[in-house]
Amino acid sequence: MELSHPKIMGIINVTDDSFFKGSRHISEETVLEAAASMIDNGADILDIGACSTRPGALPVEAGDEMKRVKMAIDTIRKHFPEAVISVDTYRACVAREAVLSCGADIINDISAGEMDKEMLPLIERVNVPYILMHMQGTPITMQHNPAYNNVLSDVLMWFGNKITYLNQRGVKDIIIDPGFGFGKTIEQNFEMLRGLDSFSITGLPLMVGLSRKTTIWKTLGTTPEEALNGTTALNMAALMKGAVILRVHDVKEARETVVLFEKMYPGGFSFMQYC
């Protein structure tokens, strides 16, 4: 996949407790409906998650997560065999089966191998793109007074160490995600967004997931269901700061944001080529 133009990743949560009710799809029928709508509206990647990682969320059993992931991927593959599918999991066993048995194309790990020590060795073996996200703590603890000396420099240093570790082991297809809302306060999220262009120093594609998050709806005094307009505004800001993948619940609106962004900057920014 080349990233000369920004890409859209659509979120399909195969759970009943994700923070945004509109992203919950627990049957083959609703998964297929969501996938069809997202593809029709211009999604480049479908991200399948079967274990909620919202603040305070308790993990599901690995077996249950795998069953949900398999159901979703098999359903999508049957009807959309060319779809690019990402599996959103921090468990190596789920990632392994999703890639080797179900045909997932990308592993999206919120913990960057911190929650399962088998994850990074797996990435070395399976040779698929790996989304490396920063998170302070775990989903249960991450919003309990997150602290940094400087959020931007601390996260950049953390990425530097992780990327070096992976590169030394032959892993090259890495996408970075700063982890908005994962162990950061609202002000820390805005500070990181203001300095988002600093992540270009890594030389890697940058993914941003701001969709309907607390930073938006609490700032505006609304709810996740009312946070689409704020999401669109911050997605445009992220694109102007160098994001090349937007991870979103609302694909149509994100695609329109990309169209307008590219109309504003017809020559494009210095997007990286990624294979």
C-alpha positions as CSV (number, residue, x, y, z in Angstrom):
1,M,0.0,0.0,0.0
2,E,1.4,3.4,-1.0
3,L,0.8,6.4,1.1
4,S,1.1,9.2,-1.4
5,H,-2.5,10.1,-0.4
6,P,-4.0,9.9,3.1
7,K,-5.8,6.6,3.8
8,I,-9.0,5.9,5.9
9,M,-9.2,3.1,8.4
10,G,-12.7,2.2,9.4
11,I,-13.4,0.8,12.9
12,I,-15.5,-2.3,13.3
13,N,-15.7,-3.3,16.9
14,V,-17.1,-6.9,17.4
15,T,-18.0,-6.0,21.0
16,D,-21.0,-5.0,23.0
17,D,-19.2,-2.4,25.3
18,S,-17.1,-0.1,23.0
19,F,-17.4,3.5,24.2
20,F,-19.2,4.6,21.0
21,K,-22.4,2.6,20.6
22,G,-22.4,3.1,16.8
23,S,-19.3,1.0,16.4
24,R,-20.6,-2.1,18.1
25,H,-21.3,-5.0,15.7
26,I,-21.8,-8.4,17.3
27,S,-23.4,-10.5,14.5
28,E,-22.3,-11.5,11.0
29,E,-25.2,-9.4,9.6
30,T,-24.1,-6.2,11.3
31,V,-20.4,-6.7,10.6
32,L,-21.2,-7.2,6.9
33,E,-23.4,-4.2,6.8
34,A,-20.7,-2.0,8.5
35,A,-18.0,-3.3,6.2
36,A,-20.1,-2.8,3.0
37,S,-21.0,0.8,4.1
38,M,-17.4,1.6,4.9
39,I,-16.0,0.2,1.7
40,D,-18.7,2.0,-0.3
41,N,-17.8,5.3,1.4
42,G,-14.1,4.9,0.7
43,A,-12.4,3.0,3.5
44,D,-8.9,1.8,2.6
45,I,-8.5,-0.5,5.6
46,L,-11.0,-2.2,7.9
47,D,-9.9,-2.5,11.6
48,I,-11.4,-5.4,13.5
49,G,-11.4,-5.2,17.3
50,A,-12.9,-7.8,19.5
51,C,-11.8,-6.6,23.0
52,S,-12.7,-3.1,24.1
53,T,-9.8,-1.0,25.2
54,R,-11.7,2.1,26.4
55,P,-10.6,3.5,29.7
56,G,-11.4,1.1,32.5
57,A,-12.4,-1.7,30.2
58,L,-11.9,-5.3,31.5
59,P,-10.4,-7.8,29.0
60,V,-12.4,-10.6,27.5
61,E,-11.1,-14.1,27.4
62,A,-8.6,-14.8,24.6
63,G,-10.8,-17.6,23.2
64,D,-13.8,-15.3,23.0
65,E,-11.8,-12.6,21.4
66,M,-10.5,-15.0,18.7
67,K,-14.0,-16.3,17.9
68,R,-15.2,-12.8,17.4
69,V,-12.2,-11.8,15.2
70,K,-12.6,-15.0,13.1
71,M,-16.3,-14.4,12.6
72,A,-15.7,-10.9,11.4
73,I,-12.7,-11.5,9.2
74,D,-14.4,-14.6,7.6
75,T,-17.6,-12.7,7.0
76,I,-15.7,-9.8,5.3
77,R,-13.4,-12.0,3.3
78,K,-16.3,-14.0,1.9
79,H,-18.0,-10.9,0.5
80,F,-15.0,-8.5,0.0
81,P,-12.0,-10.7,-0.7
82,E,-9.8,-7.8,-1.7
83,A,-10.4,-5.8,1.5
84,V,-7.4,-4.8,3.5
85,I,-8.0,-6.0,7.1
86,S,-6.3,-5.0,10.3
87,V,-6.8,-6.8,13.5
88,D,-6.8,-4.6,16.6
89,T,-5.4,-6.8,19.4
90,Y,-2.6,-6.8,22.0
91,R,-2.6,-10.6,22.3
92,A,0.0,-12.5,20.2
93,C,-2.2,-15.7,20.0
94,V,-5.1,-13.7,18.5
95,A,-2.8,-11.8,16.1
96,R,-1.2,-15.0,15.0
97,E,-4.4,-16.8,14.2
98,A,-5.9,-13.7,12.6
99,V,-3.0,-13.4,10.2
100,L,-2.1,-17.1,9.6
101,S,-5.6,-18.7,9.7
102,C,-7.9,-15.9,8.7
103,G,-5.8,-13.8,6.4
104,A,-5.6,-10.4,8.3
105,D,-3.2,-8.1,6.6
106,I,-2.1,-5.8,9.4
107,I,-1.6,-6.1,13.2
108,N,-2.7,-3.1,15.2
109,D,-1.3,-3.3,18.8
110,I,-2.3,-0.7,21.3
111,S,0.4,-1.9,23.7
112,A,3.4,-2.2,21.4
113,G,4.2,-5.6,22.8
114,E,4.0,-4.4,26.4
115,M,1.0,-6.5,27.4
116,D,2.1,-9.7,25.7
117,K,5.8,-10.4,25.5
118,E,5.2,-12.9,22.6
119,M,3.9,-10.1,20.3
120,L,7.1,-8.6,19.1
121,P,8.7,-12.0,18.4
122,L,5.5,-12.8,16.4
123,I,5.9,-9.6,14.4
124,E,9.4,-10.7,13.4
125,R,8.0,-14.0,12.1
126,V,4.8,-13.2,10.3
127,N,6.1,-10.3,8.2
128,V,3.0,-8.1,8.0
129,P,2.7,-4.3,8.7
130,Y,2.7,-3.5,12.4
131,I,0.9,-0.5,14.0
132,L,3.0,0.5,17.0
133,M,0.9,2.6,19.4
134,H,2.0,4.4,22.5
135,M,0.1,3.8,25.7
136,Q,1.0,4.7,29.3
137,G,-0.3,1.9,31.5
138,T,-3.1,-0.5,30.5
139,P,-6.7,0.2,29.5
140,I,-7.7,-0.4,33.1
141,T,-5.1,2.1,34.6
142,M,-4.1,4.4,31.7
143,Q,-6.3,7.4,32.8
144,H,-5.3,7.3,36.4
145,N,-3.2,10.5,36.5
146,P,-1.0,10.0,33.5
147,A,2.3,11.9,33.9
148,Y,5.1,13.0,31.6
149,N,8.1,15.3,31.8
150,N,7.0,16.5,28.4
151,V,4.4,14.4,26.6
152,L,5.8,15.1,23.1
153,S,9.5,14.4,23.8
154,D,8.7,11.5,26.1
155,V,6.5,9.8,23.5
156,L,9.1,10.5,20.7
157,M,11.9,9.0,22.8
158,W,9.7,5.9,23.5
159,F,9.1,5.5,19.8
160,G,12.8,5.8,19.1
161,N,13.6,2.9,21.4
162,K,10.8,0.7,20.1
163,I,11.6,1.4,16.4
164,T,15.3,0.7,16.9
165,Y,14.5,-2.6,18.7
166,L,12.2,-3.7,15.8
167,N,14.6,-2.5,13.1
168,Q,17.5,-4.5,14.6
169,R,15.3,-7.6,14.3
170,G,14.5,-7.0,10.7
171,V,11.0,-5.5,11.1
172,K,10.6,-2.6,8.7
173,D,6.9,-2.3,7.9
174,I,6.0,-0.1,10.9
175,I,3.2,2.5,11.3
176,I,3.3,4.7,14.4
177,D,0.2,5.8,16.4
178,P,0.8,8.4,19.2
179,G,-2.1,6.9,21.1
180,F,-4.5,9.9,21.7
181,G,-6.5,9.1,24.8
182,F,-4.4,6.2,25.9
183,G,-2.7,7.4,29.1
184,K,-2.9,11.1,28.3
185,T,-5.0,13.9,29.7
186,I,-7.1,16.2,27.5
187,E,-4.4,18.9,27.6
188,Q,-1.7,16.3,26.9
189,N,-3.6,15.2,23.9
190,F,-3.9,18.7,22.5
191,E,-0.2,19.3,23.3
192,M,0.6,16.2,21.3
193,L,-1.6,17.3,18.4
194,R,0.0,20.7,18.3
195,G,3.4,19.0,17.9
196,L,2.3,16.2,15.7
197,D,4.6,17.2,12.8
198,S,7.5,16.3,15.1
199,F,6.8,12.6,14.6
200,S,8.1,13.0,11.0
201,I,11.5,12.6,12.5
202,T,10.8,8.8,12.7
203,G,10.5,8.6,8.9
204,L,7.5,6.3,9.4
205,P,3.8,6.6,8.4
206,L,1.8,8.3,11.1
207,M,-1.7,7.0,12.0
208,V,-4.0,9.1,14.2
209,G,-7.1,7.9,16.1
210,L,-9.1,10.8,17.4
211,S,-12.5,9.7,16.4
212,R,-15.3,10.7,18.9
213,K,-12.8,10.5,21.9
214,T,-13.1,12.1,25.3
215,T,-10.7,14.9,24.3
216,I,-13.4,16.0,21.8
217,W,-16.7,15.5,23.5
218,K,-15.6,16.6,27.0
219,T,-14.0,19.7,25.6
220,L,-17.2,20.5,23.8
221,G,-19.5,19.5,26.7
222,T,-21.3,16.9,24.6
223,T,-21.2,13.1,24.2
224,P,-19.5,10.6,21.9
225,E,-22.7,10.4,19.8
226,E,-22.4,14.2,19.3
227,A,-18.7,14.3,18.6
228,L,-18.6,13.9,14.8
229,N,-18.1,17.6,14.0
230,G,-15.3,17.9,16.5
231,T,-13.7,14.7,15.1
232,T,-13.8,16.1,11.6
233,A,-12.1,19.4,12.8
234,L,-9.3,17.6,14.5
235,N,-8.8,15.1,11.7
236,M,-8.2,18.0,9.4
237,A,-5.7,19.4,11.9
238,A,-4.0,16.0,12.0
239,L,-3.7,15.8,8.2
240,M,-2.1,19.3,8.1
241,K,0.4,18.0,10.7
242,G,1.4,15.0,8.7
243,A,-1.0,12.2,9.5
244,V,-1.3,9.7,6.6
245,I,-3.9,7.3,8.1
246,L,-7.1,8.4,9.9
247,R,-8.6,5.7,12.1
248,V,-12.3,6.6,12.3
249,H,-15.9,5.5,13.1
250,D,-17.3,7.7,10.3
251,V,-15.7,6.8,7.0
252,K,-17.8,9.1,4.7
253,E,-17.0,12.2,6.7
254,A,-13.3,11.3,6.9
255,R,-13.1,10.7,3.2
256,E,-14.7,14.1,2.6
257,T,-12.1,15.7,4.9
258,V,-9.3,14.1,2.9
259,V,-10.8,15.3,-0.4
260,L,-11.0,18.9,0.9
261,F,-7.5,18.6,2.4
262,E,-6.1,17.5,-0.9
263,K,-8.0,20.3,-2.7
264,M,-6.3,22.8,-0.3
265,Y,-2.9,21.3,-1.0
266,P,-3.0,19.8,-4.5
267,G,0.7,19.2,-4.5
268,G,0.4,17.2,-1.3
269,F,2.6,17.3,1.8
270,S,5.7,15.1,1.9
271,F,3.9,11.8,2.3
272,M,6.0,8.8,2.5
273,Q,5.9,5.7,0.2
274,Y,5.1,2.6,2.2
275,C,5.0,-1.0,0.9
